[in-house]
Amino acid sequence: MKQKIMVVEDDKLIRILILTYLKKYGYEVVAACDGEEAKVVYQEHLPCLIILDRMLPRVSGEEFCIWVREQKHHEVSIIMVSAKVRIADKISGLRLGADAYLTKPFDPNELIAQIEAVLRRTEQFCQKIVCDGLCIMPRKGKVLLDGMDIKLTKYEFSLLYYFMQNPEVVLSREQLMRQIHPNMESDVMDRTIDAHIKKLREKIEAYPSKPKRIETVRGMGYKFVSFK
């Protein structure tokens, strides 16, 4: 499960440089070029970590940092980068909510080391799968839909986790049942899995305007749809 990092940087060359290095080290990346766009990208992707330029157009990095920390539903680490090098600037950045502070210009290898250090401390809540506003955190037993906590039963949670690990794959009722009731008799298997999926759908398919997240594939089973 790749950790997702969001880069918020208005300088195109620096943004591309950071994204290139992050991809090289195996991270999944998303990007924004100003603080206003960053709010939209953040809410859609719920990254594990944000690399945040302090001086941004429209909404500044400082304002965005404060806004992120007000989003109580989700935990995320922030590395603030800035040309401001005074000790007072570093202290104020950390007090705004940054977990680390890196001054420009910086060596990309130093940034990677900072990322690795921060993620070691936050590994537990960084384990997640996100798909179009739906986020599952298996280690915490938590599910978010557009930032709101969704309460699932143990069986519903197991089904959703299995679905999200296998997007766009048709899964038979037998495969799904093995995830939640490995010893169940086959004569009640279909009715049981259909009932669990019906309840799961009611909780995660909250918006009629969007396509269904779990599709029925006639004669074969079910498929989790990864749509945008």
C-alpha positions as CSV (number, residue, x, y, z in Angstrom):
1,M,0.0,0.0,0.0
2,K,1.8,3.1,-1.2
3,Q,1.8,6.2,1.0
4,K,0.3,9.3,-0.8
5,I,2.1,12.6,-0.6
6,M,0.7,15.9,-1.7
7,V,3.0,18.7,-3.0
8,V,1.8,22.3,-2.7
9,E,4.2,24.5,-4.6
10,D,3.6,27.4,-7.0
11,D,7.1,27.3,-8.6
12,K,6.6,24.8,-11.5
13,L,10.3,23.7,-11.7
14,I,10.5,23.0,-8.0
15,R,7.2,21.2,-8.0
16,I,8.3,19.0,-10.9
17,L,11.7,18.3,-9.2
18,I,10.0,17.2,-5.9
19,L,7.4,15.1,-7.7
20,T,10.1,13.4,-9.7
21,Y,12.1,12.4,-6.6
22,L,9.0,11.2,-4.7
23,K,8.0,8.9,-7.6
24,K,11.6,7.6,-7.8
25,Y,11.3,6.6,-4.1
26,G,8.0,4.8,-4.7
27,Y,5.5,7.3,-3.3
28,E,2.2,8.1,-4.8
29,V,1.9,11.8,-5.4
30,V,-0.7,14.5,-6.1
31,A,0.0,18.2,-6.5
32,A,-1.5,21.7,-6.3
33,C,0.0,25.1,-7.2
34,D,-1.8,27.3,-4.7
35,G,-3.6,27.1,-1.4
36,E,-7.1,27.3,-2.9
37,E,-6.5,24.4,-5.2
38,A,-4.7,22.5,-2.4
39,K,-8.0,22.5,-0.4
40,V,-9.8,20.7,-3.2
41,V,-6.9,18.2,-3.8
42,Y,-6.6,17.5,-0.1
43,Q,-10.3,16.7,0.4
44,E,-10.3,14.3,-2.6
45,H,-7.1,12.4,-1.8
46,L,-6.6,12.7,2.0
47,P,-2.8,12.3,1.8
48,C,-0.5,10.9,4.5
49,L,1.9,13.9,4.2
50,I,1.9,17.4,2.7
51,I,5.0,19.2,1.4
52,L,3.9,22.8,1.7
53,D,5.5,25.9,0.4
54,R,5.0,28.7,2.9
55,M,4.5,31.5,0.3
56,L,1.6,30.7,-2.0
57,P,-0.8,32.8,-4.1
58,R,-4.5,33.1,-3.3
59,V,-4.4,31.2,0.0
60,S,-1.0,31.3,1.6
61,G,0.8,28.2,2.9
62,E,0.4,29.5,6.4
63,E,-3.4,29.9,6.0
64,F,-3.6,26.4,4.4
65,C,-1.7,24.9,7.2
66,I,-4.1,26.3,9.7
67,W,-7.1,25.2,7.6
68,V,-5.7,21.6,7.5
69,R,-5.2,21.5,11.3
70,E,-8.9,22.5,11.6
71,Q,-10.0,19.4,9.7
72,K,-10.4,17.2,12.8
73,H,-11.6,14.1,10.8
74,H,-8.2,13.3,9.3
75,E,-4.6,13.2,10.5
76,V,-1.8,14.3,8.2
77,S,1.8,15.4,8.5
78,I,3.1,18.6,7.1
79,I,6.6,19.5,6.0
80,M,6.8,23.3,5.4
81,V,9.4,24.6,3.0
82,S,10.3,28.3,2.7
83,A,13.0,30.8,1.8
84,K,12.5,32.3,5.2
85,V,15.5,31.1,7.2
86,R,15.4,33.0,10.5
87,I,14.9,31.0,13.6
88,A,11.8,33.0,14.4
89,D,10.3,32.0,11.0
90,K,11.0,28.3,11.6
91,I,9.4,28.5,15.1
92,S,6.3,30.3,13.8
93,G,6.0,27.6,11.0
94,L,6.1,24.8,13.5
95,R,3.6,26.6,15.8
96,L,1.2,27.0,12.9
97,G,1.1,23.2,12.7
98,A,4.0,22.0,10.6
99,D,5.8,18.8,11.8
100,A,9.1,19.8,10.1
101,Y,10.6,22.9,8.5
102,L,12.9,22.9,5.5
103,T,14.6,26.0,4.1
104,K,15.1,26.8,0.4
105,P,17.2,26.0,-1.4
106,F,17.3,22.4,-0.2
107,D,18.9,19.1,-1.4
108,P,16.2,16.7,-2.6
109,N,17.9,13.9,-0.6
110,E,17.5,16.0,2.6
111,L,13.8,16.3,1.8
112,I,13.5,12.5,1.3
113,A,15.2,12.0,4.7
114,Q,12.8,14.4,6.3
115,I,9.8,12.6,4.8
116,E,11.1,9.2,5.9
117,A,11.6,10.5,9.5
118,V,8.2,12.0,9.7
119,L,6.4,8.9,8.2
120,R,8.2,6.6,10.7
121,R,6.4,8.5,13.4
122,T,3.1,8.5,11.7
123,E,3.1,5.1,10.0
124,Q,-0.1,3.8,11.7
125,F,-2.5,6.5,10.4
126,C,-0.8,6.6,7.0
127,Q,-2.0,3.1,6.1
128,K,-5.1,3.9,4.1
129,I,-6.8,3.4,0.7
130,V,-8.6,6.4,-0.8
131,C,-11.0,6.4,-3.7
132,D,-12.9,9.6,-4.7
133,G,-13.6,10.8,-1.2
134,L,-14.0,7.3,0.3
135,C,-11.1,6.5,2.7
136,I,-10.5,3.3,4.7
137,M,-7.8,3.0,7.4
138,P,-7.4,-0.7,8.1
139,R,-5.1,-0.3,11.2
140,K,-7.5,2.2,12.8
141,G,-10.7,0.4,11.8
142,K,-11.9,3.7,10.4
143,V,-13.9,4.8,7.3
144,L,-14.4,8.3,6.0
145,L,-16.8,9.5,3.3
146,D,-16.1,13.0,2.2
147,G,-14.5,13.7,5.6
148,M,-17.4,12.2,7.6
149,D,-17.0,9.1,9.8
150,I,-19.0,6.1,8.5
151,K,-19.9,3.5,11.1
152,L,-19.6,0.0,9.7
153,T,-20.0,-3.4,11.3
154,K,-17.0,-5.8,11.4
155,Y,-18.3,-7.7,8.4
156,E,-19.1,-4.5,6.4
157,F,-15.6,-3.2,7.2
158,S,-13.9,-6.5,6.0
159,L,-15.9,-6.5,2.8
160,L,-15.1,-2.8,2.0
161,Y,-11.4,-3.3,2.7
162,Y,-11.4,-6.4,0.4
163,F,-13.2,-4.5,-2.3
164,M,-10.9,-1.5,-2.1
165,Q,-7.8,-3.7,-2.3
166,N,-9.2,-5.2,-5.5
167,P,-10.8,-2.3,-7.5
168,E,-12.4,-3.1,-10.8
169,V,-12.0,-6.9,-10.1
170,V,-15.2,-9.1,-10.2
171,L,-15.3,-11.0,-6.9
172,S,-17.6,-14.0,-6.5
173,R,-19.9,-14.4,-3.5
174,E,-17.7,-17.3,-2.4
175,Q,-14.6,-15.1,-2.5
176,L,-16.3,-12.4,-0.5
177,M,-17.7,-14.9,2.1
178,R,-14.3,-16.3,2.7
179,Q,-13.3,-12.8,4.0
180,I,-16.0,-12.7,6.7
181,H,-17.6,-16.2,7.2
182,P,-15.0,-18.8,6.2
183,N,-16.9,-21.7,7.7
184,M,-20.4,-20.8,6.6
185,E,-22.5,-23.4,4.8
186,S,-22.9,-22.8,1.1
187,D,-26.7,-23.0,1.1
188,V,-27.0,-19.7,3.1
189,M,-23.9,-18.0,1.6
190,D,-25.6,-16.1,-1.2
191,R,-28.4,-14.6,1.0
192,T,-25.9,-13.6,3.7
193,I,-23.4,-11.8,1.4
194,D,-26.2,-10.1,-0.4
195,A,-27.6,-8.8,2.9
196,H,-24.2,-7.5,4.0
197,I,-23.6,-5.7,0.7
198,K,-27.0,-4.1,0.7
199,K,-26.3,-2.6,4.1
200,L,-22.8,-1.5,3.0
201,R,-24.2,0.2,-0.1
202,E,-26.6,2.1,2.0
203,K,-23.7,3.6,4.0
204,I,-21.1,4.4,1.3
205,E,-23.4,5.3,-1.7
206,A,-24.8,8.4,-0.1
207,Y,-25.0,10.5,-3.2
208,P,-27.5,9.5,-6.0
209,S,-25.8,11.8,-8.5
210,K,-22.6,9.6,-8.4
211,P,-22.2,6.2,-10.0
212,K,-22.6,3.2,-7.7
213,R,-19.4,2.2,-6.0
214,I,-20.3,-1.5,-5.8
215,E,-21.7,-3.0,-9.0
216,T,-23.6,-6.3,-9.3
217,V,-22.1,-8.4,-12.1
218,R,-24.9,-10.8,-13.1
219,G,-24.1,-14.4,-12.7
220,M,-20.6,-13.6,-11.4
221,G,-20.6,-11.5,-8.2
222,Y,-19.7,-7.9,-7.3
223,K,-17.2,-5.3,-8.4
224,F,-15.9,-2.2,-6.6
225,V,-15.8,0.7,-9.1
226,S,-12.9,3.2,-8.9
227,F,-14.5,6.2,-10.5
228,K,-13.5,9.9,-10.7
